[in-house]
Amino acid sequence: MGHALRSTVLYPVMAMERGSTDRAGHYADAARLRAERDSLASFLVGQSNLAAENRELRSLLGFRPRLTYSFVPAETDRLAGPGSAGTLRLSVGTRDGIHGDAVLVTAEGLVGKVWKLGSEASVAIDWTHDRFAVAVMTVEGETYGIAKPVDGPHGERVLALTPVAFHTVPDTGSLVVTSGDGALFPRGIPVGRVIGEGKEPGGWQRTYFIRPLVAPSQMSHVLVLGAPMQGRSDQDLASAWGVRLTQAEVADTSARAVAPDAATPMARPAPRQAAPERPRPRRPARRDPTPELPGRPVFPTP
Amino acid sequence: MAEGTRWRFALFIAGVVVLHFVLRVGLGLGVLAPDLLVVALLLASRRMRPGGAAGLGFVLGLLEGAANPTVPLGAHSLALAVVGYLASRSREWLAGDDPVTMVAYFFVGTLLYLVLLFLLLAVIGAGGSPMAIAIPAVFASLYAAAVGLGASALYRTAVA
């Protein structure tokens, strides 16, 4: 019924709202956006050779291209009023190719996820919303848990990492990223840094406070991650933020058998009888000097 | 009420409602704009029967709920229906429309609406902290009272 009212009686107002969101984006802080763009360009130029080398190595080893994520840039408007704390109105919807529960990120890290999907605009929750929860881990992979928003030791809104095993003590300042558990948030998105220990629920586990990397005031422009797609990029999602995960990689089922010792050259596998012969991967004739983005923009379908 | 005055008043109320959605949703001003929906309902309820005022509140609540998808659709309707009914009944003991009375009327009406909305949201577990709601609710009610008094005066001037 709400959708019916929005598309009939309230249609002019909703159309006006979309226009006002677009206009607000035009008056955004251009200096900050320019600085972000310059930092990103610098990072990508520095990574371009690495990406090409990695792609060649994967090609030589016979790895299939990794799944990458598409993304849709969006502008946000913070909603106000009772029951609207931690909610954002997004300037994109299904028409732009996003789907329900899509993940929102910025250059700093995780923002939240899409909550209610519309055709032209959507509503999202950020990490301050009571319903927000994300499976996370420390970069070294020693501490896993669920991060939920709570009021921190000084009354500010932070995330609480719980339950953490009693013997596991993450260092203050440790970077926490999404672990990929639950398949909602892709693995490797920076979430925040550990700022201290919270109250122990029962003495058998610990709780740690995390200060998220993206403050609520920094959510005016976000990227909405789309569905995984086959792409030429061989970068982990974590590497898009310059994060190197030291935790053991989840087994790549697309790879052939790899020697346990990474330094040992891999033995050639015996040819299978029934399987058709796989064509030998060829070295690319020419390197593409263009820096590669960790995803492809999704353009709205006409 | 004369027939001509009735239509003018209905148009005036409709204009206030449209202005509410244009300011709050269309232009994205949010709480920077006053809650003209409650102001319109409180103004209309003074001239309507309790049942009609509750019905008007229900319809306006549906529109508000549709425009604000973060809150379940029926919450605004129920809160505004109750406010409309009580506002209409308030004529029995709140006579007169001097500025002080009108300011108190708009203030209490808006505050009652926000409290009801908060309670309804709390029942479904989406209410948030009472302290975080209390101060903004008082300011929003004062804002609505001031704007309601202005709107009332504007209508009087236009009709006169």
Interface residues (C-beta under 8 A of the other chain):
Chain A: M1 G2 H3 L5 R6 V9 L10 P12 V13 M14 M16 E17 S20 T21 A24 D77 R78 L79 A80 G81 P82 G83 S84 A85 T87 R89 W115 K116 G118 V123 D130
Chain B: F21 V22 V25 G26 L27 G28 G30 V31 L62 L63 G65 A66 A67 N68 P69 T70 V71 L73 A75 L114 L117 F118 L121 A126 G127 G128 A132 I133
